[in-house]
Amino acid sequence: MTGKLLLQLDGTRLLLANHAPDTFPFLADPAHGRARTALHATLARLLFQADTPAKFRAFVAPQTAALVGMAAASRGGSDPGALRAAVPAAAVAGLMRDLRGIAAATNSRRTYGLLFDWLHPAHTPALRAALAAWAPDPAVCVPALKFYSEFVLNKAQRLTFDASSPNGILLFREVGAALVAFAAPALASPLPADAYGGRYKGIWVCLQALTRALSGNYVNFAVFELYGDRALADALDAALRLALSIPLADVLAHKKVAKAYFGLLDVLAHGHAPALAARDGPTFAAAVAALDAGLKCADASVSSQCAAAVDSLAGFYFRGAAADPPHPAAGALAAHLAAAPTLFPGLLATLFDVALFDDCPNQWSLSRPMLSLVLVNEGVYEALTARLVDAQPASERPRLAAALAKLMDGVARSLEPKNRDKFTQNLTLVRHEIRAKP
């Protein structure tokens, strides 16, 4: 009701009709970028109180003019270099902040539809051209990537398309193309002195955008393989190259980078394990090594993401290998594990150390992948428990061995929910016995 009352004020109407930098000079100052996004988000929320597409088109007229000018400068989006020469970088960054604010204000299927129909397909080539032209420049590419990250976020189920609509697929293709357009120039440029501000920030926003698109539940990804469309494969290739270009120590040193990095691995392991298994050996080994390091992270949200990713990957391998016939991707995983036989056992050893001996607040989350890893490494499990016992002082070995012997009591060789819960209960009891004073 407050929003509807505000819409009746002359001042509000004036703001909705005049919100460009020529009216408010502070918008042109890059130092006020966040305020520019907040202003357009606020005005758009007020505008969306009125169910009128014509009013929306009138509201975004300044942004439409800027997008048309960018398209003309880049020859329809085919020449990013010409765009960079003709349009100031600050103007593009400001436009991206405007678009992000407007996208953030859409919280329903109706309002998001207004935004999507306005941008696609008329203006998306200009957006991609801008990202490709300024990919190495964080002042432009970060606001652009944050817009894409907001654009693909399915909050409040606003991205709900009709059953016969191709819009979900088209939206993913757009974000995938934007990611590819950013990746190649960004990776080709030298690492700046300010690694986070100059490179890593753009990468983590890029990974966040892809993660949101993959987990938005508005795309049937099998369509891409069925029709030979490379959009998904190219986006995953670019994302993994971007992610693995960051040294693991730098990933763990920056909280936002770590959350985006491991969030992507979690989504890939959960919904796209075959695509992850199809990577080459060094890429797959690097991803597993990153998960192993993430399990030891002090940030519980990061270690929980890594545990979920490990559980999905090991569970997929266990079910795929047991299927008749075996899943082809399980064979690819088996080849990776044969080439690097310490990958999964190393994860299991890390989980035992953290879950049994560390003071972790997310012990339940860390316990979930352990059964999956035990079932795919049954021989290793026996050797691992024996090694854990031998690593303790002689006086503690009998008590630890007795406790570990109870871990598999009543646990079957399956990943059914009840069986997993039984294993988690046993692990909790074993942990209490180990940590109890004799």
For each residue, the residues with C-beta under 8 A, 3 or more apart:
1: 4 5
2: 5 6
3: 6 7 45 46 49
4: 1 7 8 49
5: 1 2 8 9
6: 2 3 9 12 46
7: 3 4 12 13 46 49 50
8: 4 5 12
9: 5 6 12 13
10: 13 14
11: 14 15
12: 6 7 8 9 15 16 46
13: 7 9 10 16 17
14: 10 11 17 18
15: 11 12 18 19 43
16: 12 13 19 43 46 47 55 59
17: 13 14 58
18: 14 15 23
19: 15 16 23 24 39 40 43 59 62
20: 23 24 27 62
21: 24 25 27 28 94
22: 25
23: 18 19 20
24: 19 20 21 27 39
25: 21 22 28 29
26: 29 32 35
27: 20 21 24 32 35 36 39 94
28: 21 25 90 94
29: 25 26 32
30: 33 90 93 94 139
31:
32: 26 27 29 35 36
33: 30 36 37 93 94 97 143
34: 37 38
35: 26 27 32 38 39
36: 27 32 33 39 40 94 97 98 101
37: 33 34 40 41 97 98 100 101 104
38: 34 35 41 42 101
39: 19 24 27 35 36 42 43 101
40: 19 36 37 43 44 97 98 100 101 102 105
41: 37 38 44 45 101 102 104 105
42: 38 39 45 46 101 105
43: 15 16 19 39 40 46 47 59
44: 40 41 47 48 59 101 102 104 105 106
45: 3 41 42 48 49 105
46: 3 6 7 12 16 42 43 49
47: 16 43 44 50 55 56 59 105
48: 44 45 56 105 106 108 111
49: 3 4 7 45 46
50: 7 47 55
51: 110
52: 55 56
53: 56 57 114
54: 57 58
55: 16 47 50 52 58 59
56: 47 48 52 53 59 60 114 118
57: 53 54 60 61 64 118
58: 17 54 55 61
59: 16 19 43 44 47 55 56
60: 56 57 63 64 102 118
61: 57 58 64 65
62: 19 20 65 66 98
63: 60 66 67 95 98 99 102
64: 57 60 61 67 68 118 123
65: 61 62 68 69
66: 62 63 69 70 91 95
67: 63 64 70 71 95 122 123 126 127
68: 64 65 71 72 123 126
69: 65 66 72 73 87
70: 66 67 73 74 83 87 92 95 126 129 130
71: 67 68 74 76 77 123 125 126 129
72: 68 69 75
73: 69 70 82 83 86 87
74: 70 71 77 78 79 80 82 83 125 126 129 130 133
75: 72 78 79 82
76: 71 125
77: 71 74 80 125 126 128 129
78: 74 75 125 129
79: 74 75 82 83 129
80: 74 77 83 84 129 130 132 133
81: 84 85 133
82: 73 74 75 79 85 86
83: 70 73 74 79 80 86 87 126 129 130 133
84: 80 81 87 89 133 134
85: 81 82
86: 73 82 83
87: 69 70 73 83 84 91 92
88: 91 92
89: 84 92 93 134 137 139 140
90: 28 30 93 94 139
91: 66 87 88 94 95
92: 70 87 88 89 95 96 130 134 140 144
93: 30 33 89 90 96 97 139 140 143 144
94: 21 27 28 30 33 36 90 91 97 98
95: 63 66 67 70 91 92 98 99
96: 92 93 99 100 130 140 143 144 146 147
97: 33 36 37 40 93 94 100 101 143 147
98: 36 37 40 62 63 94 95 101 102
99: 63 95 96 102 103 119 147 151
100: 37 40 96 97 103 104 143 146 147 150
101: 36 37 38 39 40 41 42 44 97 98 104 105
102: 40 41 44 60 63 98 99 105 106 115
103: 99 100 106 115 147 150 151
104: 37 41 44 100 101 150
105: 40 41 42 44 45 47 48 101 102 111
106: 44 48 102 103 111 112 114 115 158
107: 111 155 156 158
108: 48 111 112 156 158
109: 112 113 157 158 159 160
110: 51 113 114
111: 48 105 106 107 108 114 115 158
112: 106 108 109 115 116 158 159
113: 109 110 116 117
114: 53 56 106 110 111 117 118
115: 102 103 106 111 112 118 119 151
116: 112 113 119 120 167 171
117: 113 114 120
118: 56 57 60 64 114 115 122 123
119: 99 115 116 122 123 124 127
120: 116 117 123 124 167 170 171 174
121: 124 125 170
122: 67 118 119
123: 64 67 68 71 118 119 120 126 127
124: 119 120 121 127 128 174
125: 71 74 76 77 78 121 128 129
126: 67 68 70 71 74 77 83 123 129 130
127: 67 119 123 124 130 131 144 147 178
128: 77 124 125 131 132 174 177 178 181
129: 70 71 74 77 78 79 80 83 125 126 132 133
130: 70 74 80 83 92 96 126 127 133 134 140 144
131: 127 128 134 135 141 144 145 178 181 182
132: 80 128 129 135 181 182 185
133: 74 80 81 83 84 129 130
134: 84 89 92 130 131 137 139 140 141 144
135: 131 132 141 181 182 183 184 185 186 189 202
136: 141 185 186 189
137: 89 134 140 141
138: 141 142 197 198 199 201 202
139: 30 89 90 93 134 142 143
140: 89 92 93 96 130 134 137 143 144
141: 131 134 135 136 137 138 144 145 182 186 202
142: 138 139 145 146 201 202 205
143: 33 93 96 97 100 139 140 146 147
144: 92 93 96 127 130 131 134 140 141 147 148 178
145: 131 141 142 148 149 178 182 202 205 206 209
146: 96 100 142 143 149 150 205
147: 96 97 99 100 103 127 143 144 150 151
148: 144 145 151 152 174 175 178 209
149: 145 146 152 153 205 208 209 212
150: 100 103 104 146 147 153
151: 99 103 115 147 148 171 175
152: 148 149 159 171 172 175 209 212 213 216
153: 149 150 212 216
154: 157 158 159 212 216 217 218
155: 107 158
156: 107 108
157: 109 154 160
158: 106 107 108 109 111 112 154 155
159: 109 112 152 154 168 171 216 218
160: 109 157 218
161: 165 167 168 218
162: 165
163:
164:
165: 161 162 168
166: 169 170
167: 116 120 161 170 171
168: 159 161 165 171 172 216 218 219 220
169: 166 172 173 219 220 223
170: 120 121 166 167 173 174
171: 116 120 151 152 159 167 168 174 175 213 218 219
172: 152 168 169 175 176 213 219 231 232 235
173: 169 170 176 177 229 231
174: 120 124 128 148 170 171 177 178
175: 148 151 152 171 172 178 179 209 210 213 235
176: 172 173 179 180 210 213 231 232 234 235
177: 128 173 174 180 181 231
178: 127 128 131 144 145 148 174 175 181 182 209
179: 175 176 182 183 206 209 210 235 238 239
180: 176 177 183 184 234 235 238
181: 128 131 132 135 177 178 184 185
182: 131 132 135 141 145 178 179 185 186 202 206 238
183: 135 179 180 186 187 206 238 239 241 242
184: 135 180 181 187 188 238
185: 132 135 136 181 182 188 189
186: 135 136 141 182 183 189 199 202 203 242
187: 183 184 241 242 245
188: 184 185
189: 135 136 185 186
190:
191: 195 198 199
192: 195 197 198 199
193: 198
194: 197 198
195: 191 192 198 199 200 250
196: 199 200 201 250 254 257
197: 138 192 194 200 201
198: 138 191 192 193 194 195 201
199: 138 186 191 192 195 196 202 203
200: 195 196 197 203 204 246 250 254 257
201: 138 142 196 197 198 204 205 256
202: 135 138 141 142 145 182 186 199 205 206
203: 186 199 200 206 207 242 243 245 246 257 260
204: 200 201 207 208 254 256 257 259 260 261
205: 142 145 146 149 201 202 208 209 260
206: 145 179 182 183 202 203 209 210 239 242
207: 203 204 210 211 239 242 243 260 261 263 264
208: 149 204 205 211 212 260 263
209: 145 148 149 152 175 178 179 205 206 212 213
210: 175 176 179 206 207 213 214 235 239 264
211: 207 208 214 215 260 263 264 267
212: 149 152 153 154 208 209 215 216
213: 152 171 172 175 176 209 210 216 219
214: 210 211 221 264 267 268 271 272
215: 211 212 267 271
216: 152 153 154 159 168 212 213 219
217: 154
218: 154 159 160 161 168 171
219: 168 169 171 172 213 216 223
220: 168 169 223
221: 214 224 225 232 271 272
222: 225 226
223: 169 219 220 226 227 229
224: 221 227 229 230 231 232 233
225: 221 222 228 229 232
226: 222 223
227: 223 224
228: 225
229: 173 223 224 225 232
230: 224 233 234
231: 172 173 176 177 224 234 235
232: 172 176 221 224 225 229 235 236 275
233: 224 230 236 237 275
234: 176 180 230 231 237 238
235: 172 175 176 179 180 210 231 232 238 239
236: 232 233 239 240 268 272 275
237: 233 234 240 241
238: 179 180 182 183 184 234 235 241 242
239: 179 183 206 207 210 235 236 242 243 264
240: 236 237 243 244 279 283 287
241: 183 187 237 238 244 245
242: 183 186 187 203 206 207 238 239 245 246
243: 203 207 239 240 246 261 264 265
244: 240 241 283 286 287
245: 187 203 241 242
246: 200 203 242 243 250 251 257 261
247: 250 251
248: 251 252 289 290 293
249: 252 253
250: 195 196 200 246 247 253 254 257
251: 246 247 248 254 257 258 261 290
252: 248 249 258 293 294 297
253: 249 250 257
254: 196 200 204 250 251 257 258
255: 258 259 299 302
256: 201 204 259 260
257: 196 200 203 204 246 250 251 253 254 260 261
258: 251 252 254 255 261 262 294 297 299 302
259: 204 255 256 262 263 301 302 305
260: 203 204 205 207 208 211 256 257 263 264
261: 204 207 243 246 251 257 258 264 265 290
262: 258 259 265 266 290 291 294 302 305 306 309
263: 207 208 211 259 260 266 267 305
264: 207 210 211 214 239 243 260 261 267 268
265: 243 261 262 268 269 287 290 291 305 306 309
266: 262 263 269 270 305 306 308 309 312
267: 211 214 215 263 264 270 271 272
268: 214 236 264 265 271 272 273 275 276 309
269: 265 266 272 273 276 308 309 310 312 313 316
270: 266 267 273 308 309 312
271: 214 215 221 267 268
272: 214 221 236 267 268 269 275 276
273: 268 269 270 276 277 312 313 316 329 333
274: 277 278 327 328 329 332
275: 232 233 236 268 272 278 279
276: 268 269 272 273 279 284 287 313
277: 273 274 284 329 330 332 333 336
278: 274 275 329 332
279: 240 275 276 283 284 287
280: 283 284
281: 284 285 336 339 340
282: 285 286
283: 240 244 279 280 286 287
284: 276 277 279 280 281 287 288 336
285: 281 282 288 289 336 340 343
286: 244 282 283 289 290
287: 240 244 265 276 279 283 284 290 291
288: 284 285 291 292 313 340 343 344 347
289: 248 285 286 292 293 343
290: 248 251 261 262 265 286 287 293 294
291: 262 265 287 288 294 295 306 309 310 347
292: 288 289 295 296 346 347 350
293: 248 252 289 290 296 297
294: 252 258 262 290 291 297 302 303 305 306
295: 291 292 303 306 307 310 347 350 351 354 366
296: 292 293 303 350 354
297: 252 258 293 294 302 303 306
298:
299: 255 258 302 303
300: 303 304 360 361 362 365
301: 259 304 305
302: 255 258 259 262 294 297 299 305 306
303: 294 295 296 297 299 300 306 307 354 360 362 365 366
304: 300 301 307 308 362 365 366
305: 259 262 263 265 266 294 301 302 308 309
306: 262 265 266 291 294 295 297 302 303 309 310
307: 295 303 304 310 311 351 362 365 366 368 369
308: 266 269 270 304 305 311 312 365 368 369
309: 262 265 266 268 269 270 291 305 306 312 313
310: 269 291 295 306 307 313 314 347 351 369 372 373
311: 307 308 314 315 368 369 372
312: 266 269 270 273 308 309 315 316
313: 269 273 276 288 309 310 316 317 333
314: 310 311 317 318 344 347 369 372 373 375 376
315: 311 312 318 319 369 372 415
316: 269 273 312 313 319 320 327 329 330 333
317: 313 314 320 321 330 333 334 337 376
318: 314 315 321 322 372 375 376 415
319: 315 316 322 323 327 415
320: 316 317 323 326 327 329 330 333
321: 317 318 326 327 330 334 376
322: 318 319 326
323: 319 320 326 327 330
324:
325:
326: 320 321 322 323 330 331
327: 274 316 319 320 321 323 330 331
328: 274 331 332
329: 273 274 277 278 316 320 332 333
330: 277 316 317 320 321 323 326 327 333 334
331: 326 327 328 334 335
332: 274 277 278 328 329 335 336
333: 273 277 313 316 317 320 329 330 336 337
334: 317 321 330 331 337 338
335: 331 332 338 339
336: 277 281 284 285 332 333 339 340 343
337: 317 333 334 340 341 343 344
338: 334 335 341
339: 281 335 336
340: 281 285 288 336 337 343
341: 337 338 345
342: 345 346
343: 285 288 289 336 337 340 346 347
344: 288 314 337 347 348 373 376 377 380
345: 341 342 348 349 377 380 384
346: 292 342 343 349 350
347: 288 291 292 295 310 314 343 344 350 351 369 373
348: 344 345 351 352 370 373 374 377 380 381 384
349: 345 346 352 353 384
350: 292 295 296 346 347 353 354
351: 295 307 310 347 348 354 355 366 367 369 370 373
352: 348 349 355 356 370 384 388
353: 349 350 356 357 358
354: 295 296 303 350 351 357 358 360 366
355: 351 352 358 360 363 366 367 370 427 431
356: 352 353 388 427 430 431 434
357: 353 354 434
358: 353 354 355
359:
360: 300 303 354 355 363 366
361: 300
362: 300 303 304 307 365 366
363: 355 360 366 367 428 431
364: 367 368 424
365: 300 303 304 307 308 362 368
366: 295 303 304 307 351 354 355 360 362 363 369 370
367: 351 355 363 364 370 423 424 427 428
368: 307 308 311 364 365 371 372 420 424
369: 307 308 310 311 314 315 347 351 366 372 373
370: 348 351 352 355 366 367 373 374 423 427
371: 368 374 375 411 415 419 420 423
372: 310 311 314 315 318 368 369 375 376 415
373: 310 314 344 347 348 351 369 370 376 377
374: 348 370 371 377 378 381 408
375: 314 318 371 372 378 413 415
376: 314 317 318 321 344 372 373
377: 344 345 348 373 374 380 381
378: 374 375 381 382
379: 382 383
380: 344 345 348 377 383 384
381: 348 374 377 378 384 385
382: 378 379 385 386
383: 379 380 386 387
384: 345 348 349 352 380 381 387 388
385: 381 382 388 389 404 407
386: 382 383 389 390
387: 383 384 390 391
388: 352 356 384 385 391 392 400 404
389: 385 386 392 397 400 401 404
390: 386 387 397
391: 387 388
392: 388 389 396 397 400
393: 396 397
394: 397
395:
396: 392 393 399 400 438
397: 389 390 392 393 394 400 401
398: 401 402
399: 396 402 403 433 434 438
400: 388 389 392 396 397 403 404 434
401: 389 397 398 404 405
402: 398 399 405 406 433
403: 399 400 406 407 430 433 434
404: 385 388 389 400 401 407 430
405: 401 402
406: 402 403 409 426 429 430 433
407: 385 403 404 411 423 426 427 430
408: 374 411 423 426
409: 406 426
410: 422 426
411: 371 407 408 419 422 423 426
412: 416 419
413: 375
414: 419
415: 315 318 319 371 372 375 419 420
416: 412 419 420
417: 420 421
418: 421 422
419: 371 411 412 414 415 416 422 423
420: 368 371 415 416 417 423 424
421: 417 418 424 425
422: 410 411 418 419 425 426
423: 367 370 371 407 408 411 419 420 426 427
424: 364 367 368 420 421 427 428
425: 421 422 428 429
426: 406 407 408 409 410 411 422 423 429 430
427: 355 356 367 370 407 423 424 430 431
428: 363 367 424 425 431 432
429: 406 425 426 432 433
430: 356 403 404 406 407 426 427 433 434
431: 355 356 363 427 428 434 435
432: 428 429 435 436
433: 399 402 403 406 429 430 436
434: 356 357 399 400 403 430 431
435: 431 432
436: 432 433
437:
438: 396 399
